[in-house]
Amino acid sequence: MDAIDEAADTLNRVCEKVDYDLTGPPARKVVITASGYGYDRPDGVAVAPLTALTV
């Protein structure tokens, strides 16, 4: 399992513990990488390079 898979699995496990009745659902679940390209994973997690977050 690579680092992105591990990060996405961890993010999904953390999200399972959140009470969305109190917080509302997340707008987006995103794993930020140092480089590469952005894409949507089948598990609902988006992968985005840091450079995509510029304003």
All heavy atoms as atom14 arrays in JSON, in Angstrom:
{
  "sequence": "MDAIDEAADTLNRVCEKVDYDLTGPPARKVVITASGYGYDRPDGVAVAPLTALTV",
  "atom14_mask": [
    [1, 1, 1, 1, 1, 1, 1, 1, 0, 0, 0, 0, 0, 0],
    [1, 1, 1, 1, 1, 1, 1, 1, 0, 0, 0, 0, 0, 0],
    [1, 1, 1, 1, 1, 0, 0, 0, 0, 0, 0, 0, 0, 0],
    [1, 1, 1, 1, 1, 1, 1, 1, 0, 0, 0, 0, 0, 0],
    [1, 1, 1, 1, 1, 1, 1, 1, 0, 0, 0, 0, 0, 0],
    [1, 1, 1, 1, 1, 1, 1, 1, 1, 0, 0, 0, 0, 0],
    [1, 1, 1, 1, 1, 0, 0, 0, 0, 0, 0, 0, 0, 0],
    [1, 1, 1, 1, 1, 0, 0, 0, 0, 0, 0, 0, 0, 0],
    [1, 1, 1, 1, 1, 1, 1, 1, 0, 0, 0, 0, 0, 0],
    [1, 1, 1, 1, 1, 1, 1, 0, 0, 0, 0, 0, 0, 0],
    [1, 1, 1, 1, 1, 1, 1, 1, 0, 0, 0, 0, 0, 0],
    [1, 1, 1, 1, 1, 1, 1, 1, 0, 0, 0, 0, 0, 0],
    [1, 1, 1, 1, 1, 1, 1, 1, 1, 1, 1, 0, 0, 0],
    [1, 1, 1, 1, 1, 1, 1, 0, 0, 0, 0, 0, 0, 0],
    [1, 1, 1, 1, 1, 1, 0, 0, 0, 0, 0, 0, 0, 0],
    [1, 1, 1, 1, 1, 1, 1, 1, 1, 0, 0, 0, 0, 0],
    [1, 1, 1, 1, 1, 1, 1, 1, 1, 0, 0, 0, 0, 0],
    [1, 1, 1, 1, 1, 1, 1, 0, 0, 0, 0, 0, 0, 0],
    [1, 1, 1, 1, 1, 1, 1, 1, 0, 0, 0, 0, 0, 0],
    [1, 1, 1, 1, 1, 1, 1, 1, 1, 1, 1, 1, 0, 0],
    [1, 1, 1, 1, 1, 1, 1, 1, 0, 0, 0, 0, 0, 0],
    [1, 1, 1, 1, 1, 1, 1, 1, 0, 0, 0, 0, 0, 0],
    [1, 1, 1, 1, 1, 1, 1, 0, 0, 0, 0, 0, 0, 0],
    [1, 1, 1, 1, 0, 0, 0, 0, 0, 0, 0, 0, 0, 0],
    [1, 1, 1, 1, 1, 1, 1, 0, 0, 0, 0, 0, 0, 0],
    [1, 1, 1, 1, 1, 1, 1, 0, 0, 0, 0, 0, 0, 0],
    [1, 1, 1, 1, 1, 0, 0, 0, 0, 0, 0, 0, 0, 0],
    [1, 1, 1, 1, 1, 1, 1, 1, 1, 1, 1, 0, 0, 0],
    [1, 1, 1, 1, 1, 1, 1, 1, 1, 0, 0, 0, 0, 0],
    [1, 1, 1, 1, 1, 1, 1, 0, 0, 0, 0, 0, 0, 0],
    [1, 1, 1, 1, 1, 1, 1, 0, 0, 0, 0, 0, 0, 0],
    [1, 1, 1, 1, 1, 1, 1, 1, 0, 0, 0, 0, 0, 0],
    [1, 1, 1, 1, 1, 1, 1, 0, 0, 0, 0, 0, 0, 0],
    [1, 1, 1, 1, 1, 0, 0, 0, 0, 0, 0, 0, 0, 0],
    [1, 1, 1, 1, 1, 1, 0, 0, 0, 0, 0, 0, 0, 0],
    [1, 1, 1, 1, 0, 0, 0, 0, 0, 0, 0, 0, 0, 0],
    [1, 1, 1, 1, 1, 1, 1, 1, 1, 1, 1, 1, 0, 0],
    [1, 1, 1, 1, 0, 0, 0, 0, 0, 0, 0, 0, 0, 0],
    [1, 1, 1, 1, 1, 1, 1, 1, 1, 1, 1, 1, 0, 0],
    [1, 1, 1, 1, 1, 1, 1, 1, 0, 0, 0, 0, 0, 0],
    [1, 1, 1, 1, 1, 1, 1, 1, 1, 1, 1, 0, 0, 0],
    [1, 1, 1, 1, 1, 1, 1, 0, 0, 0, 0, 0, 0, 0],
    [1, 1, 1, 1, 1, 1, 1, 1, 0, 0, 0, 0, 0, 0],
    [1, 1, 1, 1, 0, 0, 0, 0, 0, 0, 0, 0, 0, 0],
    [1, 1, 1, 1, 1, 1, 1, 0, 0, 0, 0, 0, 0, 0],
    [1, 1, 1, 1, 1, 0, 0, 0, 0, 0, 0, 0, 0, 0],
    [1, 1, 1, 1, 1, 1, 1, 0, 0, 0, 0, 0, 0, 0],
    [1, 1, 1, 1, 1, 0, 0, 0, 0, 0, 0, 0, 0, 0],
    [1, 1, 1, 1, 1, 1, 1, 0, 0, 0, 0, 0, 0, 0],
    [1, 1, 1, 1, 1, 1, 1, 1, 0, 0, 0, 0, 0, 0],
    [1, 1, 1, 1, 1, 1, 1, 0, 0, 0, 0, 0, 0, 0],
    [1, 1, 1, 1, 1, 0, 0, 0, 0, 0, 0, 0, 0, 0],
    [1, 1, 1, 1, 1, 1, 1, 1, 0, 0, 0, 0, 0, 0],
    [1, 1, 1, 1, 1, 1, 1, 0, 0, 0, 0, 0, 0, 0],
    [1, 1, 1, 1, 1, 1, 1, 0, 0, 0, 0, 0, 0, 0]
  ],
  "atom14_positions": [
    [[0.86, -1.18, 0.0], [0.0, 0.0, 0.0], [0.9, 1.23, 0.0], [1.82, 1.33, 0.79], [-0.9, -0.03, 1.25], [-1.88, 1.1, 1.3], [-2.99, 1.08, 2.71], [-4.06, -0.26, 2.28], [0.0, 0.0, 0.0], [0.0, 0.0, 0.0], [0.0, 0.0, 0.0], [0.0, 0.0, 0.0], [0.0, 0.0, 0.0], [0.0, 0.0, 0.0]],
    [[0.59, 2.18, -0.89], [1.43, 3.37, -0.95], [0.92, 4.44, 0.01], [-0.1, 4.29, 0.67], [1.56, 3.9, -2.37], [0.29, 4.54, -2.91], [-0.76, 4.45, -2.26], [0.37, 5.13, -3.99], [0.0, 0.0, 0.0], [0.0, 0.0, 0.0], [0.0, 0.0, 0.0], [0.0, 0.0, 0.0], [0.0, 0.0, 0.0], [0.0, 0.0, 0.0]],
    [[1.65, 5.52, 0.1], [1.36, 6.58, 1.07], [-0.01, 7.23, 0.83], [-0.72, 7.57, 1.79], [2.45, 7.64, 1.05], [0.0, 0.0, 0.0], [0.0, 0.0, 0.0], [0.0, 0.0, 0.0], [0.0, 0.0, 0.0], [0.0, 0.0, 0.0], [0.0, 0.0, 0.0], [0.0, 0.0, 0.0], [0.0, 0.0, 0.0], [0.0, 0.0, 0.0]],
    [[-0.4, 7.41, -0.43], [-1.7, 8.01, -0.72], [-2.82, 7.08, -0.28], [-3.82, 7.53, 0.31], [-1.81, 8.39, -2.21], [-0.83, 9.52, -2.53], [-3.24, 8.8, -2.56], [-0.73, 9.87, -3.99], [0.0, 0.0, 0.0], [0.0, 0.0, 0.0], [0.0, 0.0, 0.0], [0.0, 0.0, 0.0], [0.0, 0.0, 0.0], [0.0, 0.0, 0.0]],
    [[-2.68, 5.79, -0.53], [-3.69, 4.82, -0.08], [-3.82, 4.83, 1.44], [-4.92, 4.81, 1.98], [-3.34, 3.4, -0.55], [-3.54, 3.22, -2.04], [-4.35, 3.96, -2.64], [-2.88, 2.33, -2.6], [0.0, 0.0, 0.0], [0.0, 0.0, 0.0], [0.0, 0.0, 0.0], [0.0, 0.0, 0.0], [0.0, 0.0, 0.0], [0.0, 0.0, 0.0]],
    [[-2.68, 4.86, 2.12], [-2.7, 4.9, 3.59], [-3.36, 6.17, 4.1], [-4.16, 6.13, 5.04], [-1.28, 4.78, 4.14], [-0.69, 3.41, 3.99], [0.7, 3.32, 4.59], [0.95, 3.97, 5.63], [1.54, 2.62, 4.01], [0.0, 0.0, 0.0], [0.0, 0.0, 0.0], [0.0, 0.0, 0.0], [0.0, 0.0, 0.0], [0.0, 0.0, 0.0]],
    [[-3.04, 7.3, 3.49], [-3.63, 8.57, 3.92], [-5.14, 8.58, 3.68], [-5.91, 9.03, 4.53], [-2.97, 9.73, 3.18], [0.0, 0.0, 0.0], [0.0, 0.0, 0.0], [0.0, 0.0, 0.0], [0.0, 0.0, 0.0], [0.0, 0.0, 0.0], [0.0, 0.0, 0.0], [0.0, 0.0, 0.0], [0.0, 0.0, 0.0], [0.0, 0.0, 0.0]],
    [[-5.57, 8.07, 2.55], [-7.01, 8.02, 2.25], [-7.73, 7.09, 3.21], [-8.83, 7.41, 3.69], [-7.22, 7.59, 0.81], [0.0, 0.0, 0.0], [0.0, 0.0, 0.0], [0.0, 0.0, 0.0], [0.0, 0.0, 0.0], [0.0, 0.0, 0.0], [0.0, 0.0, 0.0], [0.0, 0.0, 0.0], [0.0, 0.0, 0.0], [0.0, 0.0, 0.0]],
    [[-7.15, 5.94, 3.51], [-7.76, 5.01, 4.47], [-7.87, 5.64, 5.84], [-8.91, 5.53, 6.5], [-6.94, 3.71, 4.56], [-7.08, 2.84, 3.33], [-8.02, 3.07, 2.53], [-6.24, 1.93, 3.16], [0.0, 0.0, 0.0], [0.0, 0.0, 0.0], [0.0, 0.0, 0.0], [0.0, 0.0, 0.0], [0.0, 0.0, 0.0], [0.0, 0.0, 0.0]],
    [[-6.83, 6.32, 6.27], [-6.85, 7.0, 7.57], [-7.91, 8.09, 7.59], [-8.68, 8.22, 8.54], [-5.48, 7.59, 7.9], [-4.51, 6.53, 7.92], [-5.48, 8.31, 9.24], [0.0, 0.0, 0.0], [0.0, 0.0, 0.0], [0.0, 0.0, 0.0], [0.0, 0.0, 0.0], [0.0, 0.0, 0.0], [0.0, 0.0, 0.0], [0.0, 0.0, 0.0]],
    [[-7.98, 8.88, 6.53], [-8.98, 9.95, 6.44], [-10.39, 9.38, 6.51], [-11.24, 9.9, 7.24], [-8.77, 10.74, 5.15], [-9.74, 11.89, 4.88], [-9.72, 12.91, 6.02], [-9.39, 12.54, 3.56], [0.0, 0.0, 0.0], [0.0, 0.0, 0.0], [0.0, 0.0, 0.0], [0.0, 0.0, 0.0], [0.0, 0.0, 0.0], [0.0, 0.0, 0.0]],
    [[-10.65, 8.3, 5.8], [-11.97, 7.68, 5.84], [-12.3, 7.12, 7.22], [-13.43, 7.24, 7.68], [-12.1, 6.6, 4.76], [-12.37, 7.19, 3.39], [-13.09, 8.17, 3.26], [-11.79, 6.59, 2.38], [0.0, 0.0, 0.0], [0.0, 0.0, 0.0], [0.0, 0.0, 0.0], [0.0, 0.0, 0.0], [0.0, 0.0, 0.0], [0.0, 0.0, 0.0]],
    [[-11.31, 6.55, 7.9], [-11.55, 6.04, 9.26], [-11.86, 7.16, 10.23], [-12.74, 7.04, 11.08], [-10.34, 5.23, 9.75], [-10.28, 3.84, 9.17], [-9.33, 2.93, 9.95], [-8.03, 3.5, 10.22], [-6.99, 3.42, 9.42], [-7.08, 2.79, 8.26], [-5.84, 3.95, 9.75], [0.0, 0.0, 0.0], [0.0, 0.0, 0.0], [0.0, 0.0, 0.0]],
    [[-11.14, 8.28, 10.12], [-11.41, 9.43, 10.99], [-12.81, 9.97, 10.71], [-13.56, 10.29, 11.63], [-10.34, 10.53, 10.78], [-10.76, 11.82, 11.44], [-9.01, 10.07, 11.33], [0.0, 0.0, 0.0], [0.0, 0.0, 0.0], [0.0, 0.0, 0.0], [0.0, 0.0, 0.0], [0.0, 0.0, 0.0], [0.0, 0.0, 0.0], [0.0, 0.0, 0.0]],
    [[-13.18, 10.06, 9.44], [-14.5, 10.59, 9.08], [-15.63, 9.71, 9.6], [-16.73, 10.21, 9.87], [-14.61, 10.76, 7.57], [-13.66, 12.17, 6.96], [0.0, 0.0, 0.0], [0.0, 0.0, 0.0], [0.0, 0.0, 0.0], [0.0, 0.0, 0.0], [0.0, 0.0, 0.0], [0.0, 0.0, 0.0], [0.0, 0.0, 0.0], [0.0, 0.0, 0.0]],
    [[-15.39, 8.42, 9.75], [-16.41, 7.53, 10.3], [-16.7, 7.83, 11.76], [-17.77, 7.49, 12.26], [-15.96, 6.07, 10.17], [-15.98, 5.56, 8.74], [-15.39, 4.17, 8.62], [-14.99, 3.57, 9.65], [-15.32, 3.66, 7.49], [0.0, 0.0, 0.0], [0.0, 0.0, 0.0], [0.0, 0.0, 0.0], [0.0, 0.0, 0.0], [0.0, 0.0, 0.0]],
    [[-15.77, 8.47, 12.44], [-15.92, 8.77, 13.88], [-16.58, 10.13, 14.14], [-16.91, 10.43, 15.27], [-14.56, 8.71, 14.56], [-13.93, 7.35, 14.51], [-12.57, 7.33, 15.15], [-11.97, 5.94, 15.04], [-10.71, 5.84, 15.74], [0.0, 0.0, 0.0], [0.0, 0.0, 0.0], [0.0, 0.0, 0.0], [0.0, 0.0, 0.0], [0.0, 0.0, 0.0]],
    [[-16.75, 10.93, 13.1], [-17.32, 12.27, 13.26], [-18.84, 12.18, 13.3], [-19.46, 11.46, 12.5], [-16.87, 13.19, 12.1], [-17.54, 14.55, 12.18], [-15.35, 13.34, 12.11], [0.0, 0.0, 0.0], [0.0, 0.0, 0.0], [0.0, 0.0, 0.0], [0.0, 0.0, 0.0], [0.0, 0.0, 0.0], [0.0, 0.0, 0.0], [0.0, 0.0, 0.0]],
    [[-19.45, 12.91, 14.21], [-20.91, 12.97, 14.31], [-21.42, 14.05, 13.37], [-21.4, 15.24, 13.7], [-21.32, 13.27, 15.76], [-22.82, 13.25, 15.96], [-23.57, 13.08, 14.97], [-23.24, 13.4, 17.11], [0.0, 0.0, 0.0], [0.0, 0.0, 0.0], [0.0, 0.0, 0.0], [0.0, 0.0, 0.0], [0.0, 0.0, 0.0], [0.0, 0.0, 0.0]],
    [[-21.88, 13.66, 12.21], [-22.31, 14.62, 11.2], [-23.62, 15.3, 11.57], [-23.98, 16.31, 10.97], [-22.41, 13.97, 9.83], [-21.08, 13.53, 9.29], [-20.89, 12.27, 8.76], [-19.99, 14.39, 9.32], [-19.66, 11.87, 8.26], [-18.76, 14.0, 8.83], [-18.6, 12.74, 8.3], [-17.38, 12.35, 7.82], [0.0, 0.0, 0.0], [0.0, 0.0, 0.0]],
    [[-24.34, 14.78, 12.56], [-25.53, 15.48, 13.05], [-25.12, 16.79, 13.72], [-25.87, 17.76, 13.71], [-26.3, 14.62, 14.04], [-26.96, 13.42, 13.36], [-27.26, 13.5, 12.15], [-27.19, 12.4, 14.04], [0.0, 0.0, 0.0], [0.0, 0.0, 0.0], [0.0, 0.0, 0.0], [0.0, 0.0, 0.0], [0.0, 0.0, 0.0], [0.0, 0.0, 0.0]],
    [[-23.93, 16.82, 14.29], [-23.43, 18.03, 14.95], [-22.66, 18.94, 13.99], [-22.73, 20.16, 14.09], [-22.51, 17.66, 16.11], [-23.14, 16.92, 17.28], [-22.08, 16.51, 18.28], [-24.19, 17.78, 17.94], [0.0, 0.0, 0.0], [0.0, 0.0, 0.0], [0.0, 0.0, 0.0], [0.0, 0.0, 0.0], [0.0, 0.0, 0.0], [0.0, 0.0, 0.0]],
    [[-21.9, 18.35, 13.08], [-20.99, 19.13, 12.25], [-21.45, 19.31, 10.82], [-20.96, 20.2, 10.14], [-19.61, 18.46, 12.21], [-19.75, 17.18, 11.55], [-19.03, 18.27, 13.58], [0.0, 0.0, 0.0], [0.0, 0.0, 0.0], [0.0, 0.0, 0.0], [0.0, 0.0, 0.0], [0.0, 0.0, 0.0], [0.0, 0.0, 0.0], [0.0, 0.0, 0.0]],
    [[-22.33, 18.47, 10.36], [-22.68, 18.42, 8.94], [-21.62, 17.6, 8.21], [-20.52, 17.4, 8.72], [0.0, 0.0, 0.0], [0.0, 0.0, 0.0], [0.0, 0.0, 0.0], [0.0, 0.0, 0.0], [0.0, 0.0, 0.0], [0.0, 0.0, 0.0], [0.0, 0.0, 0.0], [0.0, 0.0, 0.0], [0.0, 0.0, 0.0], [0.0, 0.0, 0.0]],
    [[-21.95, 17.13, 7.03], [-20.98, 16.3, 6.3], [-19.83, 17.14, 5.76], [-19.98, 18.35, 5.56], [-21.82, 15.73, 5.15], [-22.9, 16.73, 4.95], [-23.2, 17.3, 6.3], [0.0, 0.0, 0.0], [0.0, 0.0, 0.0], [0.0, 0.0, 0.0], [0.0, 0.0, 0.0], [0.0, 0.0, 0.0], [0.0, 0.0, 0.0], [0.0, 0.0, 0.0]],
    [[-18.7, 16.51, 5.49], [-17.58, 17.26, 4.93], [-17.9, 17.73, 3.51], [-18.58, 17.03, 2.75], [-16.43, 16.25, 4.92], [-17.09, 14.92, 4.93], [-18.38, 15.09, 5.65], [0.0, 0.0, 0.0], [0.0, 0.0, 0.0], [0.0, 0.0, 0.0], [0.0, 0.0, 0.0], [0.0, 0.0, 0.0], [0.0, 0.0, 0.0], [0.0, 0.0, 0.0]],
    [[-17.43, 18.91, 3.16], [-17.61, 19.4, 1.8], [-16.8, 18.54, 0.84], [-17.23, 18.26, -0.28], [-17.19, 20.85, 1.7], [0.0, 0.0, 0.0], [0.0, 0.0, 0.0], [0.0, 0.0, 0.0], [0.0, 0.0, 0.0], [0.0, 0.0, 0.0], [0.0, 0.0, 0.0], [0.0, 0.0, 0.0], [0.0, 0.0, 0.0], [0.0, 0.0, 0.0]],
    [[-15.65, 18.12, 1.28], [-14.77, 17.3, 0.45], [-13.73, 16.64, 1.34], [-13.25, 17.26, 2.3], [-14.08, 18.21, -0.57], [-13.3, 17.56, -1.62], [-14.2, 17.1, -2.73], [-13.35, 16.75, -3.85], [-13.79, 16.2, -4.94], [-15.05, 15.98, -5.07], [-12.98, 15.89, -5.89], [0.0, 0.0, 0.0], [0.0, 0.0, 0.0], [0.0, 0.0, 0.0]],
    [[-13.36, 15.43, 1.05], [-12.26, 14.76, 1.74], [-11.08, 14.77, 0.78], [-11.18, 14.27, -0.34], [-12.63, 13.32, 2.1], [-13.76, 13.24, 3.11], [-14.03, 11.82, 3.55], [-14.76, 11.05, 2.5], [-15.15, 9.71, 2.92], [0.0, 0.0, 0.0], [0.0, 0.0, 0.0], [0.0, 0.0, 0.0], [0.0, 0.0, 0.0], [0.0, 0.0, 0.0]],
    [[-9.97, 15.39, 1.22], [-8.84, 15.6, 0.32], [-7.53, 15.17, 0.98], [-7.28, 15.51, 2.13], [-8.72, 17.09, -0.08], [-7.57, 17.31, -1.04], [-10.02, 17.58, -0.69], [0.0, 0.0, 0.0], [0.0, 0.0, 0.0], [0.0, 0.0, 0.0], [0.0, 0.0, 0.0], [0.0, 0.0, 0.0], [0.0, 0.0, 0.0], [0.0, 0.0, 0.0]],
    [[-6.73, 14.45, 0.24], [-5.36, 14.14, 0.62], [-4.46, 15.06, -0.2], [-4.56, 15.11, -1.43], [-5.01, 12.66, 0.32], [-3.53, 12.4, 0.48], [-5.82, 11.73, 1.2], [0.0, 0.0, 0.0], [0.0, 0.0, 0.0], [0.0, 0.0, 0.0], [0.0, 0.0, 0.0], [0.0, 0.0, 0.0], [0.0, 0.0, 0.0], [0.0, 0.0, 0.0]],
    [[-3.62, 15.84, 0.48], [-2.72, 16.78, -0.18], [-1.36, 16.11, -0.38], [-0.81, 15.54, 0.56], [-2.53, 18.06, 0.68], [-3.88, 18.66, 1.07], [-1.65, 19.06, -0.04], [-4.72, 19.12, -0.07], [0.0, 0.0, 0.0], [0.0, 0.0, 0.0], [0.0, 0.0, 0.0], [0.0, 0.0, 0.0], [0.0, 0.0, 0.0], [0.0, 0.0, 0.0]],
    [[-0.85, 16.19, -1.59], [0.46, 15.62, -1.9], [1.45, 16.74, -2.21], [1.05, 17.86, -2.51], [0.38, 14.66, -3.1], [-0.04, 15.39, -4.25], [-0.56, 13.51, -2.83], [0.0, 0.0, 0.0], [0.0, 0.0, 0.0], [0.0, 0.0, 0.0], [0.0, 0.0, 0.0], [0.0, 0.0, 0.0], [0.0, 0.0, 0.0], [0.0, 0.0, 0.0]],
    [[2.73, 16.42, -2.15], [3.76, 17.42, -2.43], [3.86, 17.72, -3.92], [4.22, 18.83, -4.31], [5.11, 16.94, -1.9], [0.0, 0.0, 0.0], [0.0, 0.0, 0.0], [0.0, 0.0, 0.0], [0.0, 0.0, 0.0], [0.0, 0.0, 0.0], [0.0, 0.0, 0.0], [0.0, 0.0, 0.0], [0.0, 0.0, 0.0], [0.0, 0.0, 0.0]],
    [[3.56, 16.75, -4.74], [3.67, 16.93, -6.19], [2.74, 15.94, -6.88], [2.02, 15.2, -6.23], [5.12, 16.69, -6.64], [5.49, 15.35, -6.35], [0.0, 0.0, 0.0], [0.0, 0.0, 0.0], [0.0, 0.0, 0.0], [0.0, 0.0, 0.0], [0.0, 0.0, 0.0], [0.0, 0.0, 0.0], [0.0, 0.0, 0.0], [0.0, 0.0, 0.0]],
    [[2.76, 15.95, -8.19], [1.93, 15.03, -8.94], [0.71, 15.72, -9.52], [0.74, 16.93, -9.78], [0.0, 0.0, 0.0], [0.0, 0.0, 0.0], [0.0, 0.0, 0.0], [0.0, 0.0, 0.0], [0.0, 0.0, 0.0], [0.0, 0.0, 0.0], [0.0, 0.0, 0.0], [0.0, 0.0, 0.0], [0.0, 0.0, 0.0], [0.0, 0.0, 0.0]],
    [[-0.33, 14.97, -9.72], [-1.53, 15.51, -10.33], [-2.73, 15.19, -9.44], [-2.68, 14.32, -8.58], [-1.72, 14.95, -11.74], [-1.74, 13.44, -11.79], [-2.94, 12.74, -11.73], [-0.56, 12.7, -11.89], [-2.95, 11.36, -11.77], [-0.57, 11.33, -11.93], [-1.78, 10.65, -11.87], [-1.8, 9.29, -11.9], [0.0, 0.0, 0.0], [0.0, 0.0, 0.0]],
    [[-3.83, 15.89, -9.65], [-5.02, 15.69, -8.85], [-5.99, 14.73, -9.52], [-6.07, 14.68, -10.75], [0.0, 0.0, 0.0], [0.0, 0.0, 0.0], [0.0, 0.0, 0.0], [0.0, 0.0, 0.0], [0.0, 0.0, 0.0], [0.0, 0.0, 0.0], [0.0, 0.0, 0.0], [0.0, 0.0, 0.0], [0.0, 0.0, 0.0], [0.0, 0.0, 0.0]],
    [[-6.72, 14.0, -8.7], [-7.72, 13.07, -9.22], [-8.67, 12.66, -8.1], [-8.38, 12.87, -6.93], [-7.06, 11.83, -9.84], [-6.17, 11.05, -8.9], [-6.65, 9.94, -8.2], [-4.84, 11.4, -8.72], [-5.83, 9.23, -7.34], [-4.01, 10.7, -7.87], [-4.51, 9.6, -7.18], [-3.71, 8.9, -6.34], [0.0, 0.0, 0.0], [0.0, 0.0, 0.0]],
    [[-9.81, 12.13, -8.48], [-10.78, 11.61, -7.53], [-10.63, 10.11, -7.45], [-10.58, 9.42, -8.48], [-12.21, 11.97, -7.97], [-12.52, 13.44, -7.85], [-12.07, 14.04, -6.86], [-13.21, 13.97, -8.72], [0.0, 0.0, 0.0], [0.0, 0.0, 0.0], [0.0, 0.0, 0.0], [0.0, 0.0, 0.0], [0.0, 0.0, 0.0], [0.0, 0.0, 0.0]],
    [[-10.59, 9.61, -6.23], [-10.49, 8.17, -6.0], [-11.89, 7.57, -5.92], [-12.85, 8.27, -5.59], [-9.75, 7.9, -4.69], [-8.29, 8.34, -4.7], [-7.68, 8.28, -3.3], [-8.06, 7.13, -2.55], [-7.3, 6.02, -2.42], [-6.12, 5.98, -2.99], [-7.72, 5.01, -1.7], [0.0, 0.0, 0.0], [0.0, 0.0, 0.0], [0.0, 0.0, 0.0]],
    [[-12.04, 6.29, -6.19], [-13.36, 5.65, -6.11], [-13.96, 5.64, -4.7], [-15.18, 5.53, -4.55], [-13.11, 4.21, -6.57], [-11.76, 4.19, -7.17], [-11.02, 5.4, -6.72], [0.0, 0.0, 0.0], [0.0, 0.0, 0.0], [0.0, 0.0, 0.0], [0.0, 0.0, 0.0], [0.0, 0.0, 0.0], [0.0, 0.0, 0.0], [0.0, 0.0, 0.0]],
    [[-13.12, 5.81, -3.67], [-13.62, 5.79, -2.29], [-14.12, 7.16, -1.82], [-14.47, 7.35, -0.66], [-12.57, 5.26, -1.33], [-11.3, 6.08, -1.29], [-11.2, 7.1, -2.0], [-10.37, 5.7, -0.56], [0.0, 0.0, 0.0], [0.0, 0.0, 0.0], [0.0, 0.0, 0.0], [0.0, 0.0, 0.0], [0.0, 0.0, 0.0], [0.0, 0.0, 0.0]],
    [[-14.16, 8.14, -2.74], [-14.69, 9.45, -2.39], [-13.66, 10.46, -1.91], [-13.99, 11.58, -1.58], [0.0, 0.0, 0.0], [0.0, 0.0, 0.0], [0.0, 0.0, 0.0], [0.0, 0.0, 0.0], [0.0, 0.0, 0.0], [0.0, 0.0, 0.0], [0.0, 0.0, 0.0], [0.0, 0.0, 0.0], [0.0, 0.0, 0.0], [0.0, 0.0, 0.0]],
    [[-12.4, 10.06, -1.88], [-11.32, 10.96, -1.46], [-10.69, 11.57, -2.71], [-10.41, 10.87, -3.68], [-10.26, 10.2, -0.64], [-9.08, 11.09, -0.31], [-10.87, 9.65, 0.63], [0.0, 0.0, 0.0], [0.0, 0.0, 0.0], [0.0, 0.0, 0.0], [0.0, 0.0, 0.0], [0.0, 0.0, 0.0], [0.0, 0.0, 0.0], [0.0, 0.0, 0.0]],
    [[-10.48, 12.87, -2.67], [-9.78, 13.55, -3.76], [-8.3, 13.64, -3.4], [-7.94, 13.78, -2.23], [-10.34, 14.94, -3.98], [0.0, 0.0, 0.0], [0.0, 0.0, 0.0], [0.0, 0.0, 0.0], [0.0, 0.0, 0.0], [0.0, 0.0, 0.0], [0.0, 0.0, 0.0], [0.0, 0.0, 0.0], [0.0, 0.0, 0.0], [0.0, 0.0, 0.0]],
    [[-7.46, 13.55, -4.4], [-6.01, 13.72, -4.22], [-5.63, 14.99, -4.96], [-6.0, 15.17, -6.12], [-5.24, 12.51, -4.79], [-3.74, 12.72, -4.67], [-5.66, 11.23, -4.08], [0.0, 0.0, 0.0], [0.0, 0.0, 0.0], [0.0, 0.0, 0.0], [0.0, 0.0, 0.0], [0.0, 0.0, 0.0], [0.0, 0.0, 0.0], [0.0, 0.0, 0.0]],
    [[-4.94, 15.89, -4.27], [-4.58, 17.17, -4.88], [-3.14, 17.53, -4.52], [-2.75, 17.44, -3.37], [-5.51, 18.27, -4.4], [0.0, 0.0, 0.0], [0.0, 0.0, 0.0], [0.0, 0.0, 0.0], [0.0, 0.0, 0.0], [0.0, 0.0, 0.0], [0.0, 0.0, 0.0], [0.0, 0.0, 0.0], [0.0, 0.0, 0.0], [0.0, 0.0, 0.0]],
    [[-2.36, 17.95, -5.51], [-1.02, 18.43, -5.21], [-1.09, 19.8, -4.56], [-2.04, 20.57, -4.8], [-0.34, 18.51, -6.58], [-1.45, 18.72, -7.53], [-2.64, 17.98, -6.96], [0.0, 0.0, 0.0], [0.0, 0.0, 0.0], [0.0, 0.0, 0.0], [0.0, 0.0, 0.0], [0.0, 0.0, 0.0], [0.0, 0.0, 0.0], [0.0, 0.0, 0.0]],
    [[-0.13, 20.11, -3.76], [-0.08, 21.4, -3.06], [-0.18, 22.57, -4.02], [-0.81, 23.57, -3.71], [1.2, 21.47, -2.23], [1.37, 22.67, -1.32], [0.24, 22.71, -0.29], [2.7, 22.61, -0.61], [0.0, 0.0, 0.0], [0.0, 0.0, 0.0], [0.0, 0.0, 0.0], [0.0, 0.0, 0.0], [0.0, 0.0, 0.0], [0.0, 0.0, 0.0]],
    [[0.39, 22.44, -5.21], [0.38, 23.54, -6.17], [-1.02, 23.85, -6.67], [-1.26, 24.94, -7.19], [1.29, 23.22, -7.37], [0.86, 21.98, -7.94], [2.74, 23.12, -6.95], [0.0, 0.0, 0.0], [0.0, 0.0, 0.0], [0.0, 0.0, 0.0], [0.0, 0.0, 0.0], [0.0, 0.0, 0.0], [0.0, 0.0, 0.0], [0.0, 0.0, 0.0]],
    [[-1.96, 22.93, -6.54], [-3.34, 23.17, -6.97], [-4.1, 24.05, -5.99], [-5.2, 24.51, -6.29], [-4.07, 21.85, -7.14], [0.0, 0.0, 0.0], [0.0, 0.0, 0.0], [0.0, 0.0, 0.0], [0.0, 0.0, 0.0], [0.0, 0.0, 0.0], [0.0, 0.0, 0.0], [0.0, 0.0, 0.0], [0.0, 0.0, 0.0], [0.0, 0.0, 0.0]],
    [[-3.53, 24.31, -4.82], [-4.21, 25.06, -3.79], [-3.87, 26.55, -3.79], [-4.21, 27.26, -2.88], [-3.89, 24.47, -2.42], [-4.24, 23.01, -2.24], [-3.84, 22.53, -0.86], [-5.7, 22.77, -2.5], [0.0, 0.0, 0.0], [0.0, 0.0, 0.0], [0.0, 0.0, 0.0], [0.0, 0.0, 0.0], [0.0, 0.0, 0.0], [0.0, 0.0, 0.0]],
    [[-3.23, 27.02, -4.84], [-2.9, 28.44, -4.91], [-4.14, 29.25, -5.25], [-5.06, 28.76, -5.88], [-1.82, 28.7, -5.95], [-2.3, 28.28, -7.24], [-0.53, 27.97, -5.62], [0.0, 0.0, 0.0], [0.0, 0.0, 0.0], [0.0, 0.0, 0.0], [0.0, 0.0, 0.0], [0.0, 0.0, 0.0], [0.0, 0.0, 0.0], [0.0, 0.0, 0.0]],
    [[-4.13, 30.48, -4.84], [-5.3, 31.36, -5.07], [-5.12, 32.15, -6.34], [-4.11, 32.57, -6.72], [-5.48, 32.31, -3.87], [-6.63, 33.26, -4.13], [-5.69, 31.5, -2.63], [0.0, 0.0, 0.0], [0.0, 0.0, 0.0], [0.0, 0.0, 0.0], [0.0, 0.0, 0.0], [0.0, 0.0, 0.0], [0.0, 0.0, 0.0], [0.0, 0.0, 0.0]]
  ]
}
